Amino acid sequence: MQDSKVSLQDKYERDKDSAYMTGSQALVRALLEQRWLDEKNGLNTAGYISGYRGSPMTAMDVQLWREEQRLTENHIKFVPGINENMAMTSVWGTQQIDYFGDQNYDGVFAMWYGKGPGVDQTIDGLRQGNWHGSAKHGGALILAGDDPNMSSTINNYHSEILFEDLLMPVLFPADIQEVLDYALMGIALSRFSGAWVGYKLLPETIETSSRVNIADNRFDIIYPDYDFPEGGLNARKQDSPYIQEQRIKQHKLKAALHFARANNLNKITFDSENAKIGIVAMGKIWRDSLQSLKDLGLDESHLQQLGIRILKVSMPFPVDLQTYREFADGLEHVIVIEDKREILEKGIIQACYDLPEAQRPKVHGRYDQQGNAILQNFGNINTDHITKALATHLLNIAPQHMVEQKLQDLQQSGCKLAALPSLNMARLPYFCSGCPHNSSTVTPEGSRSFGGVGCHYMANWMDRDVDLYTHMGGEGATWIGLSPFVKTEHMFQNLGDGTYYHSGSVAVRAAIAAGINITYKILYNDAVAMTGGQPVDGPISVNNIAEQMRAEGVERIAIVSDDIAKYNNYPAFPAATTIHHRDDLNLLQQELRQIKGVSVLIYDQTCASEKRRRRKRGKFPDPAKRMFINDRVCEGCGDCGEQSNCLSVEPLTTEFGRKRHINQSTCNKDYRCNDGFCPSFVTVLGGDVKKGKGISAKPDLLANLPEPQRPTINGDDTYNIIITGVGGTGVVTVGQILGMAAHIDDKGLSVVEQLGFAQKGGPVKSHVKIGNSADSIKGVRITSGQADLLLACDMLAGSDDETLSMVQQGRTYAVVNNHQAITGEFTRDGDLQYPIDAVESRLQSALGSELEFIEASKIATQLMGDAIAVNLFVVGYAWQKGRLPLSQQAIMQAIALNGVAVEFNQQAFTWGRNFAHDANTTLQQLNNNANDSGPVTLSERIALRFEELVQYQDQFYAERYQSLVNKVNEAEKRLDITDSSLTEAVAMYAYKLMAYKDEYEVARLYSSKEFLTKLNAQFEGDIKLQFNLSPPLIAPKNKSTGKPKKIQLGSWVLKAFAILAKFKGLRGSAFDIFGKTAERKMERALIEEYFLLVDELLLNLDQSNYHLAVQLAKLPDIIRGYGHVKEANVEQYQQALKQQLHTFKHAHLAVEAQIDVVNV
């Protein structure tokens, strides 16, 4: 084990030999190392970095801000760009300091960063900057974050091709070690050649973590002899564009090749004594190819037997024809493996084209001789695709049984996955709980909206009449070209404040100039939410936006917020600007769409995730206010989810149907759920969410747990762990903790994090590889059948095709949290059912006996009082089962180094261990009500409802219910129907209709002990309650919809409830003042109709139509909610009843007709 003094700051210290870091952190260290290296060489240089965030470069600015003091001390300046183009132009300026004659430094080494689309946006500045060149002691490294598999971008990107067009040398690091080392090499290359250097980064190299060698003697940079032209190759003020072009093409690119050869950037990484088959790949694809050879069972001895030689290309441009020819010397075949474009293949062919035929190897690339693709050039290309391609090529050249077997295994794996039951549910990224987008992106009925970039893009899959999109900064401009040719007169355009500041304001200006009818909905959420909550890169406020829009010529500006009182302390807005509460958004939008020309709606509400972050740091108000749902009052209608679009409103399965509850762990206190027209919402003021008993457990309870036998890792093998979870629940942190623990244990490791696209509510997966040394890690992603451990903190993500492709019966052990975490679609479809049968079947089929389902969410949340404990609880369980090759001390130290809720997280891990060792001891710590069991048998369920109806009304009322149920049961027996499904359906839904929730029943359910028991199980401390009701006759109307709204009433209502409940005997009588409303009359009529329906079903019941009768008896499940919500559902129920009753009546006749035909 390593020295226990491992620190998070090791990655930036000068006197360490190794450190655990991400790709982003490696680049920060590269800036520091460049300064140290220059100092060592007697140069007084400064550093500069600018750019614009975007996946996979999401964390660059965050890491730079964190180390601002350290960077400043080392004369390195970070200036985030307001957009990519301005950032690139500022980098150009750093290479011009010696033109002024008053420079403070010998030179400035500079970096620019951005994602693929950002590189596209800045081509002009990049081209001109490169032609101008780099300073002698400066250098420019252009960090391009590519996403060839489009996991977080709309298009795939191959920036090396763009860099080639711009005549820029390109480096392609294969792993984080090279991200660090080649950044230094890239600055040196830029200085040597006078060119700017492109630097291709991928999620696997920038969003990955690993252990990195940071010793200062780990490599040397060699400056080769080169016949420089007069004046050298670095930037010169006087050069015309013609001279710049000449210097690039005749000298700079040639100098880059000399540098590359001197520093072995394109090198043979494996050779055989009698090499006949060459394999060439570049960057990360080279690592994937090594993994593929390993997966094919080809170790060094097999590769020697096959005569394999491997070339790793780290500088694909300028094309190193000399090195390619040297590599090809003596080979009979060259296999080229690359991503979606044929870059290397063309270079190899060019290099070998002029060789004598006897010496010219046959080049095997993407396609076979018939033009069929061996390696696809679209979609997601992973290591398994590369494995198939390599296997196919090798079998055609030198057949090997083990290779053939592996190819068959891969093909069979795909067939097995295809044979599994379909999930019929996808976990897509979603707006966070309480996110302002939940409200701001709503489109009024009859209108349409254009989508935006970033989080706005997710509205495209949320049934919000939001479709079509454009690139960043083009928002609304498509309407300029589209509007003259369609009948639609007006559009809404969603636009975030970050995009507005980046370039979106220019799009608004273009719309004004074109005179189109469009309303820009500018969301001011005070953070760039999708990439980690960074601030907008410059001074921006609601006032600034309004003032600028007015200055640009916008006449109609409206501001919408959830808190309009705050504007009392704001500077004055432009004249005629109106301010509205978000409750009036729909009405406001209806007004704005009538306006000719451009109008602007500024929606002002802080990003929910940023609120959460700031609250943890004490920098944002954290109201002592939470929502609680009385599930007995809740009807499960889903109106709260529809109004709020909130992921924290979750389904709750109860004896009385599927209801709703608030996940207090994920709730961000937006309270929009309370807009649902339902009296079940209670506002809880003061107090706090109740802590679990596990927090205060006696220390000896968790002490002296036995140490399990941990797995051993043999030789060059790796232990591969896949972790699945839901975005925003800490799954990425688990991977980081395991990675740090491996580093502490002196292991080789890699951790692939899934960041980029806002994954809140979406599927998140971490690939963790642990080996005996860094050399053991080939490709960083786990390949087909190679997972040793599956930690399915979310079993939906844990059972999808991608995850199950990585597991293998007999090898993979899985711990699966059996919590049915619903997806964002549930907010729009209250009847959405979790595919539990399919999930369990898929996991069982894929994993067999090495599969354990545990109630991790239920147990960990009740133990610790917070669902965030679940992930480390699962880790602790797996560790105690002997399934993690890490020491307990290393894991606990890694949790401590993470620095967040250390004691809490260590306890969660230890409780997971305890549950694996002694489940009973753990379960004893759960809240008492956790083990309460409800009725099990049908007779028990009927008896419960009988007693409930006695309490609801009286004995006679309950006996009427019992009589109906008995009648159905007797009919089933009379027809020898052993199934009791009809009895069960009538028992459930006759009760549902008879126990309609009028004022007396709501009062009874609130004044019962059950309500306060459940409330006190969730909250502790000094709390006060407010009840959100819509009393008939006095409830106000919603100005936008005309429907009644709710009002808040204090705790005194509990006493009123207790009194009102006693007047239940008036229900339905002449003295029932509530019973005279249309809704109550409808509810009573539904009961009578249902009794008549059951009589009709029994009159015509037989074996042939029994299943139809059951369906009809269950139809009242549609009837849910209160007021207008219930009325709409009753209308749907009656339509379904009419259709299904017609089918039922004719089914009997159809069967008789079939019998007549048979008899004939």
DAZISUL-V193981 format. One record per residue. N is the residue number from 0. BURIAL is # if it has 9 or more other C-alpha atoms within 8 Angstrom, else .. Layout:
BEGIN
n = [N:N]
burial = [BURIAL:BURIAL]
END
This chain:
BEGIN
n = [0:1:2:3:4:5:6:7:8:9:10:11:12:13:14:15:16:17:18:19:20:21:22:23:24:25:26:27:28:29:30:31:32:33:34:35:36:37:38:39:40:41:42:43:44:45:46:47:48:49:50:51:52:53:54:55:56:57:58:59:60:61:62:63:64:65:66:67:68:69:70:71:72:73:74:75:76:77:78:79:80:81:82:83:84:85:86:87:88:89:90:91:92:93:94:95:96:97:98:99:100:101:102:103:104:105:106:107:108:109:110:111:112:113:114:115:116:117:118:119:120:121:122:123:124:125:126:127:128:129:130:131:132:133:134:135:136:137:138:139:140:141:142:143:144:145:146:147:148:149:150:151:152:153:154:155:156:157:158:159:160:161:162:163:164:165:166:167:168:169:170:171:172:173:174:175:176:177:178:179:180:181:182:183:184:185:186:187:188:189:190:191:192:193:194:195:196:197:198:199:200:201:202:203:204:205:206:207:208:209:210:211:212:213:214:215:216:217:218:219:220:221:222:223:224:225:226:227:228:229:230:231:232:233:234:235:236:237:238:239:240:241:242:243:244:245:246:247:248:249:250:251:252:253:254:255:256:257:258:259:260:261:262:263:264:265:266:267:268:269:270:271:272:273:274:275:276:277:278:279:280:281:282:283:284:285:286:287:288:289:290:291:292:293:294:295:296:297:298:299:300:301:302:303:304:305:306:307:308:309:310:311:312:313:314:315:316:317:318:319:320:321:322:323:324:325:326:327:328:329:330:331:332:333:334:335:336:337:338:339:340:341:342:343:344:345:346:347:348:349:350:351:352:353:354:355:356:357:358:359:360:361:362:363:364:365:366:367:368:369:370:371:372:373:374:375:376:377:378:379:380:381:382:383:384:385:386:387:388:389:390:391:392:393:394:395:396:397:398:399:400:401:402:403:404:405:406:407:408:409:410:411:412:413:414:415:416:417:418:419:420:421:422:423:424:425:426:427:428:429:430:431:432:433:434:435:436:437:438:439:440:441:442:443:444:445:446:447:448:449:450:451:452:453:454:455:456:457:458:459:460:461:462:463:464:465:466:467:468:469:470:471:472:473:474:475:476:477:478:479:480:481:482:483:484:485:486:487:488:489:490:491:492:493:494:495:496:497:498:499:500:501:502:503:504:505:506:507:508:509:510:511:512:513:514:515:516:517:518:519:520:521:522:523:524:525:526:527:528:529:530:531:532:533:534:535:536:537:538:539:540:541:542:543:544:545:546:547:548:549:550:551:552:553:554:555:556:557:558:559:560:561:562:563:564:565:566:567:568:569:570:571:572:573:574:575:576:577:578:579:580:581:582:583:584:585:586:587:588:589:590:591:592:593:594:595:596:597:598:599:600:601:602:603:604:605:606:607:608:609:610:611:612:613:614:615:616:617:618:619:620:621:622:623:624:625:626:627:628:629:630:631:632:633:634:635:636:637:638:639:640:641:642:643:644:645:646:647:648:649:650:651:652:653:654:655:656:657:658:659:660:661:662:663:664:665:666:667:668:669:670:671:672:673:674:675:676:677:678:679:680:681:682:683:684:685:686:687:688:689:690:691:692:693:694:695:696:697:698:699:700:701:702:703:704:705:706:707:708:709:710:711:712:713:714:715:716:717:718:719:720:721:722:723:724:725:726:727:728:729:730:731:732:733:734:735:736:737:738:739:740:741:742:743:744:745:746:747:748:749:750:751:752:753:754:755:756:757:758:759:760:761:762:763:764:765:766:767:768:769:770:771:772:773:774:775:776:777:778:779:780:781:782:783:784:785:786:787:788:789:790:791:792:793:794:795:796:797:798:799:800:801:802:803:804:805:806:807:808:809:810:811:812:813:814:815:816:817:818:819:820:821:822:823:824:825:826:827:828:829:830:831:832:833:834:835:836:837:838:839:840:841:842:843:844:845:846:847:848:849:850:851:852:853:854:855:856:857:858:859:860:861:862:863:864:865:866:867:868:869:870:871:872:873:874:875:876:877:878:879:880:881:882:883:884:885:886:887:888:889:890:891:892:893:894:895:896:897:898:899:900:901:902:903:904:905:906:907:908:909:910:911:912:913:914:915:916:917:918:919:920:921:922:923:924:925:926:927:928:929:930:931:932:933:934:935:936:937:938:939:940:941:942:943:944:945:946:947:948:949:950:951:952:953:954:955:956:957:958:959:960:961:962:963:964:965:966:967:968:969:970:971:972:973:974:975:976:977:978:979:980:981:982:983:984:985:986:987:988:989:990:991:992:993:994:995:996:997:998:999:1000:1001:1002:1003:1004:1005:1006:1007:1008:1009:1010:1011:1012:1013:1014:1015:1016:1017:1018:1019:1020:1021:1022:1023:1024:1025:1026:1027:1028:1029:1030:1031:1032:1033:1034:1035:1036:1037:1038:1039:1040:1041:1042:1043:1044:1045:1046:1047:1048:1049:1050:1051:1052:1053:1054:1055:1056:1057:1058:1059:1060:1061:1062:1063:1064:1065:1066:1067:1068:1069:1070:1071:1072:1073:1074:1075:1076:1077:1078:1079:1080:1081:1082:1083:1084:1085:1086:1087:1088:1089:1090:1091:1092:1093:1094:1095:1096:1097:1098:1099:1100:1101:1102:1103:1104:1105:1106:1107:1108:1109:1110:1111:1112:1113:1114:1115:1116:1117:1118:1119:1120:1121:1122:1123:1124:1125:1126:1127:1128:1129:1130:1131:1132:1133:1134:1135:1136:1137:1138:1139:1140:1141:1142:1143:1144:1145:1146:1147:1148:1149:1150:1151:1152:1153:1154:1155:1156:1157:1158:1159]
burial = [.:.:.:.:.:.:.:.:.:#:#:.:.:.:.:#:.:#:#:#:#:#:#:#:#:#:#:#:#:#:#:#:#:#:#:.:.:#:#:.:.:.:.:#:#:#:#:#:#:#:#:#:#:#:#:#:#:#:#:#:#:.:#:#:.:.:.:#:.:.:#:#:.:#:#:#:#:#:.:#:#:#:#:#:#:#:#:#:#:#:#:#:.:#:#:#:#:#:.:.:.:.:.:.:.:#:#:#:#:#:#:#:#:#:#:#:.:#:#:.:.:#:.:.:#:#:#:.:#:#:#:#:#:#:#:#:#:#:#:#:#:#:#:#:#:#:#:#:.:#:.:#:.:.:.:#:#:#:#:#:.:.:#:#:.:#:#:#:#:#:#:#:#:#:#:#:#:#:#:#:#:#:#:#:#:#:#:#:#:#:#:#:#:#:#:#:#:#:#:#:#:#:#:#:#:#:#:#:#:#:#:#:#:#:#:.:.:.:.:.:.:.:.:.:.:.:.:.:.:.:.:.:#:#:#:.:.:.:#:.:.:.:.:#:#:#:#:#:#:.:#:#:#:#:#:#:#:#:#:#:#:#:.:.:#:#:#:#:.:.:#:#:.:.:#:#:#:#:#:#:#:#:#:#:#:#:#:#:#:#:#:#:#:#:#:#:.:#:.:.:.:.:#:#:.:#:#:#:#:#:#:#:#:#:#:#:#:#:.:#:#:.:#:#:#:.:#:#:.:.:#:#:#:#:#:#:#:#:#:.:.:#:.:#:#:.:#:#:#:#:#:#:.:.:.:.:.:.:#:#:#:.:#:#:#:#:#:#:.:.:.:.:#:#:#:#:#:.:.:.:#:.:#:#:#:#:#:#:#:#:#:#:#:#:#:.:.:.:#:.:.:.:#:#:.:#:#:.:.:#:.:.:#:#:.:.:#:.:.:#:.:.:#:.:.:.:#:#:#:#:#:#:#:#:#:#:#:#:#:#:#:.:#:#:.:.:#:#:#:#:#:#:#:#:#:#:#:#:#:#:.:.:.:#:#:#:#:.:#:#:.:#:#:#:#:#:#:#:#:#:.:.:#:.:.:.:.:.:.:#:#:#:#:#:#:#:#:#:#:#:#:#:#:#:#:.:#:#:#:#:#:#:.:.:.:#:#:#:#:#:#:#:#:#:#:#:#:#:#:#:#:.:#:#:.:#:#:.:.:.:.:#:#:.:#:#:#:.:#:#:.:.:.:#:.:#:#:#:#:#:#:#:.:#:.:.:.:.:.:.:.:.:.:.:.:.:#:.:.:#:#:#:.:#:#:#:#:.:#:#:.:#:#:.:#:.:#:#:#:#:#:#:#:#:#:#:#:#:#:#:#:#:.:#:#:.:.:.:.:.:.:.:.:.:#:#:#:#:#:#:#:.:#:#:#:#:#:#:#:#:#:#:#:#:#:#:#:#:#:#:#:.:.:.:.:.:.:#:#:#:#:#:#:.:.:.:#:#:.:#:#:#:#:#:#:#:#:#:#:#:#:#:#:#:#:#:#:.:#:#:#:#:#:#:#:.:.:.:.:.:.:#:.:.:.:.:.:.:.:#:.:.:#:.:.:#:#:#:#:#:#:#:#:#:#:#:#:.:.:#:#:#:.:#:#:#:#:#:#:#:#:#:#:#:#:.:#:#:#:#:#:#:#:#:#:#:#:#:#:#:#:#:#:#:#:#:#:#:#:#:#:#:#:#:.:#:#:#:#:#:.:#:#:#:.:#:#:#:#:#:#:#:#:#:#:#:#:#:#:#:.:.:#:#:#:#:#:#:#:.:#:#:#:#:#:#:#:#:#:#:.:.:#:#:.:#:#:#:.:#:.:.:.:.:#:.:.:#:#:.:#:#:#:#:.:#:#:#:.:#:#:.:.:.:#:#:#:.:#:#:#:#:#:#:#:#:#:#:#:#:#:#:#:#:#:#:#:#:#:#:#:#:#:.:#:#:.:.:.:#:#:#:#:#:#:#:.:.:.:.:.:#:.:#:#:#:#:#:#:#:#:#:#:#:#:#:#:.:#:.:#:#:#:.:#:#:#:.:.:.:.:.:.:.:#:.:.:.:.:#:#:#:.:#:#:#:#:.:#:#:.:#:#:#:.:.:#:#:#:.:#:#:.:#:#:#:.:#:#:.:#:#:#:.:.:.:#:.:.:#:.:#:#:#:#:#:#:#:#:#:#:#:#:#:#:.:.:.:.:#:#:#:#:#:#:#:#:.:.:.:#:.:.:.:#:.:#:.:#:#:.:.:#:.:#:#:#:#:#:#:.:.:.:.:#:.:#:#:.:.:.:.:.:#:#:#:#:.:#:.:#:.:#:#:#:#:#:#:.:#:#:.:#:#:.:#:#:.:.:.:.:#:.:.:#:.:.:.:.:#:#:.:#:#:.:#:#:.:.:#:#:.:.:#:.:.:#:#:.:.:#:.:.:.:#:#:.:#:#:#:.:#:#:#:#:#:.:#:#:#:#:#:.:.:#:#:#:.:#:#:.:#:#:.:.:#:#:.:.:#:#:.:#:#:#:.:#:#:.:.:#:.:.:.:.:.:.:.:.:.]
END
